[in-house]
Each structure stands twice: as structure tokens, then as C-alpha cells.
Amino acid sequence: MPRPIEALIHVPAIAHNLARARALAPDAKVWAVVKANAYGHGIANTFEAVRSADGIALLDFAEAKLLRELGWRGPILLLEGCFEPRDLELCSRLKLWHAVHCEQQIDWLAMHKTHEPHRVFLKLNSGMNRLGFSAQNFRAAWTRLNALPQVDEISLMTHFSDADAQRLGQCGITEQLTVFEKVAADLPGERSLSNSAATLRHNSRVRSDWVRAGIMSYGGVPDFPEHDQAFWDLRPAMTLRSKVIAIQHLQPGDTVGYGSSFTAEQPMRIGVVACGYADGYPRHCPTGTPVLVDGKRTCTIGRVSMDMLSVDLSDLPQAGFGSEVTLWGQGPKGALLSIDEVALAGKTIGYELMCALAPRVPVTVQHAD
């Protein structure tokens, strides 16, 4: 028998979440964002659902090539654009659209020899201060691109840094949206402004011709804990589950795990679970991090080790050796444990837990509910 840990990828959940993005922005087209191997879910695993989108956005040329091999003939957008001049040859060969966020990328286009001009997405740095042209230089960049025979259509994009929260007592997109509208108001071309958080929270304020459904495609909630999956009608696309492989009975004063970080104050019954940080479960999750055992809520006890963690079974007399443990996602009998709740306990975000799923964890793709 293999070790009992397993990750389940729920294809219908991803299809549902993409449909939610479409419903929230009915006048826009939807990018399904599959960067980082579909946020750890696997591009091939999710393709059946992702193909319902209008386009697919990512970072990596190898992932773009895989999508073409899987049969995707629609738009693919490179969100960081090209990294060196010869990447433009791959863009031509694979028919990729690509972001342009710096002068070097325009220089490369100007030197590029191609029979088919490129579709580009000119990026404005409206306040995130990662990629993009400043407001002062944006229109000059557009003018340069527009004069190049190597460039066909120019779309416009930016990225909101605070769409998932309030900032300075104001809506988190106000300042950046104002910058974009001032700089780009009279420029032609489609707009791609809304990430998951803006699609969920600000769809009535932002006009996007393309919305970028990233974390929401996988059931992650960008503004958790203010809102949860049920509030936004999102479904978890990944379940991490394992089983209890040993039972221990503790007396007052007994300790659990490395560093003896937990000490029992009363008699306890605990279960040892085949899951640890080498599987992608965060080591820094403390005692009290929620888990489900046979669909019932309990919590972790002591420090997470490489291959195992412990859970409190004191109030679950029916649980024992072989009981199913849901680390996050969909449990038995309709029980749910949000990945965002586990991440919050570990002082991180659900994005990281999804992307950190270890290669040694077997993955099963579920094509039906």
C-alpha cells in the first residue's frame, strides 16, 4: 500500500469558479491564470475546466508550449512578457500575446524580424511598483509601440496592489484606477485591469475588457478572512487528505513532537497523521490549526515534522486508526475546511499552500462532483 496522503483536484470546482468570474463581469472576457503550474494544481490536471475561459494567462514558455500540445488554440498571454530577444521567436511560433513593461522589451520588438505582427499588452505601473511604465512614460511607450510594424494591436493593462482590502479609509483601487484613467483615457485598445480581488469586490467600478481570474479560479479568497468561500460562492479546487496511522494516549505533563512544544494538561488521545512539511503542509502552523477527522473539526497538536503531524482526538471517540484526515479542502459528508483558514493559522496565505504541494504527494483528478 502507498503512503495514504493524497491531493485531489476537483475539476468541476474550477469550472464553477471561472463561471463565477464570468457572471461577475458579464461584459468582459475571462483570462484563466495558470501560472506556477496552475497554482500548484497542475496545468494538465485543470485543462478540462480552464478551456472554458476565453484566454489563458501565465509566465512560462514551457507551460505555454504544454497548453498548445494539449490542444489550446485560443489566446495565451505572457504576463511578464519576454525575458530576452529570442523569446519573440517563440511568441511567433506559439502565437503568444505578451506584456510589454519596459523599454528593453520595446527595443527587442524593434529589432525583431517577423511576418506576423505581435499582440502586446502595454503595462502601466499605477502604484504597485513592480512591473510597468510610469504614468509619465506610458504614453511615450505606447507611441513607440504604435509606430512599429512588428506590433499589431496594443492592449492596456495594470495590476491593483490593494484590491483585496481598504487602504487609508478608501476603496483599495481608487488611487490606482484614477492614475490609469487619467493616463489611458483616450488611448485605443482593450483593457485588462481586474485581478481576482477586483473582479470580486469592485466589478461595478472597473471596466475591464479582460478580467484575470487567478486565485479565485482555484477557490482561494483574496480578502479572507473578511469574506470566505461561501460569501463569494467559490468552491475549493484542491483537497489535501491523509489518514491517522497511529494513536497515542497522553497523561498530564506528556509532551508531543520535536521541541516538546505542546504539553498535555489533562488526559488526551491524539492521532498521528501521515502528512508533514515535506508534503507541503507548513511547518510553522501552530498547535490549534484546524483539521477535519472523518469530517469533524479538531486541531493539530505540537510541531509539524517532515512526515507527520498530530491531531487531537479527545472529543472524537469514533475516530481512530485509519480515520480520514482532511488537511484542507473537501471532507467527507459535505464537510469543508478552507485552505485560507489553514493558511491564516500559519500566518501565510492560501496561494502559498497551493503552490507548495510537494511532488511526492500523489494527485488524483476528479472530473465529477
Summary of the structure (lengths in Angstrom):
residues: 369
radius of gyration: 23.4
end to end distance: 26.0
largest distance: 77.4
contacts: 1256
relative contact order: 0.14
helix: 30%
strand: 26%
